């Protein structure tokens, strides 16, 4: 049994608040880019606006979740792992042949 301290609970609350704020920032930025043509352009002071309105909040949200990847194909992988793979029988690993020893001969000399 683990006991959570007040600092753990406050860290979880901050984590949840930051998660909510980043999701809202991503949603609002996505809507701005989709609905306002000016938000798809570039600004002289900050650069390309879709980067700051969509990409940066999305990467920050992803980093908050410690860069976990979505679990889209894990159900298929679990089924594939459950079925054993068949091994070919009788196949022997290839071995190198022994090469005959090369006798060092003196090189011909130029005159």
C-alpha positions, 0 to 999 in steps of 0.5 A, a space after each residue: 500500500 502506498 501513501 500519497 503525500 500532500 506534495 504528490 496530490 498537488 503535483 497530480 492536480 497541477 498535472 491535471 490542470 496543465 493537461 486540461 489547459 494544453 488540450 484547450 490550447 490545442 483545440 482553440 488553435 486548431 479551430 483558429 487555423 481551420 476557420 481563419 485564413 489569417 491564422 494559416 499565414 506567417 507573422 513577422 515577429 513570431 513566424 509561421 502561425 500554425 506552428 505556434 497555434 497547433 504544433 507547439 501545444 500538441 508537442 507540449 501535451 505529448 511531452 506531458 504524457 511522456 512521449 507515449 505512442 498511441 496503442 492503435 495496433 496493440 490488439 493485433 500484436 497481442 493476437 500475433 504473439 499468442 499464435 506460435 510461429 512455426 520453425 523449419 526443421 532440419 535446417 542447419 546453420 551455415 558454416 564457413 568452409 576452411 580455406 587453404 593456407 596461403 603460402 607467402 611467396 616473395 614478390 618479383 623484383 623490378 630490375 
